[in-house]
Amino acid sequence: MSELKSYLKIKSAIRASSANDKIATIVHKGDKDNGSILIKLRRNDSMSCLLGKSLTHEGNYKWASLFKDVDNWIEENIVNDKISKERAIDPDLWVLELETDTFWNPLEEI
């Protein structure tokens, strides 16, 4: 089975967010077809977390926090710095920000 194109995943995440009464904003547009996607979850108190897909020991891709040794919610400025570093490495990267008070990833099943 082939992987969905990145822009279709983003569109799907925006629709799912809207259906769940959450605001989704594209912070950075990446490559339409194969750009990696980061999801920034942002609470009203400016605490955030950053999710990306990574390879597990079993050889599967799984969504996980990009801050391995920290709890899910951290200061937003730290997350923003991490996003800037990731974009410097990969300019084809998509960044989607979701305003939510819960730990929720609309792309978990995709």
C-alpha positions in Angstrom: 0.0 0.0 0.0 1.4 3.4 -0.9 1.7 6.2 1.5 -0.7 9.2 1.3 0.9 12.4 0.0 1.8 14.9 2.7 -0.6 17.6 1.7 -3.5 15.1 1.8 -2.5 14.2 5.4 -2.4 17.9 6.3 -5.8 18.4 4.8 -7.2 15.4 6.7 -5.7 16.6 10.0 -7.3 20.1 9.5 -10.7 18.5 8.8 -10.4 16.2 11.8 -9.4 19.1 14.0 -12.4 21.1 12.8 -14.7 18.2 13.4 -13.3 18.0 17.0 -13.7 21.8 17.6 -10.0 22.4 17.5 -8.1 25.1 15.5 -5.4 23.8 13.2 -2.9 26.2 11.5 -0.3 25.4 8.9 2.8 27.1 10.3 5.1 25.9 7.5 4.3 24.4 4.1 6.6 21.6 3.0 6.9 19.4 0.0 3.4 18.5 -1.3 4.3 14.9 -1.9 6.9 13.6 0.5 7.5 16.3 3.1 7.8 15.1 6.7 5.2 16.4 9.1 5.6 17.8 12.6 2.6 18.4 14.8 2.8 21.1 17.5 0.1 20.8 20.2 -0.4 24.1 22.0 -2.4 24.6 25.1 -4.0 27.9 26.2 -1.3 28.3 28.9 1.4 28.4 26.2 2.7 24.9 27.1 3.3 22.8 24.0 4.5 19.5 22.7 6.0 18.4 19.4 5.2 15.2 17.6 6.9 13.6 14.7 7.0 10.1 13.1 10.1 8.1 14.1 11.2 4.5 13.4 10.7 2.0 16.2 13.0 -0.9 17.1 10.5 -3.2 15.3 11.0 -1.3 12.0 7.6 0.5 12.1 6.9 4.2 12.1 5.2 5.6 15.1 4.2 9.1 16.2 6.2 10.2 19.3 7.4 13.3 21.1 10.6 14.8 19.7 11.6 15.5 23.3 12.4 12.0 24.4 13.4 12.7 28.0 10.7 15.3 28.8 7.1 14.9 29.7 4.6 15.8 27.0 4.0 19.5 27.8 6.9 21.9 27.9 7.5 25.6 27.4 6.4 26.8 23.9 9.7 28.7 23.3 11.6 25.4 23.6 9.3 23.8 21.1 9.6 26.7 18.7 13.4 26.5 18.9 13.2 22.8 18.1 11.0 23.5 15.1 13.4 26.1 13.8 16.3 23.6 14.0 14.3 20.9 12.3 13.3 23.3 9.5 17.0 24.3 9.0 17.8 20.6 8.5 14.7 19.8 6.3 13.2 22.8 4.4 10.6 20.4 2.9 9.1 19.9 6.4 5.4 20.6 7.2 4.5 22.1 10.6 0.9 21.9 11.7 -0.1 23.6 15.0 -3.2 22.5 16.9 -4.8 24.4 19.7 -5.9 21.8 22.2 -5.9 21.2 25.9 -5.6 17.5 25.4 -2.9 15.3 24.0 -4.5 14.6 20.6 -3.0 13.7 17.3 -5.3 13.7 14.3 -2.7 11.8 12.2 -2.2 8.9 14.6 -4.2 6.5 12.5 -2.8 7.6 9.1 
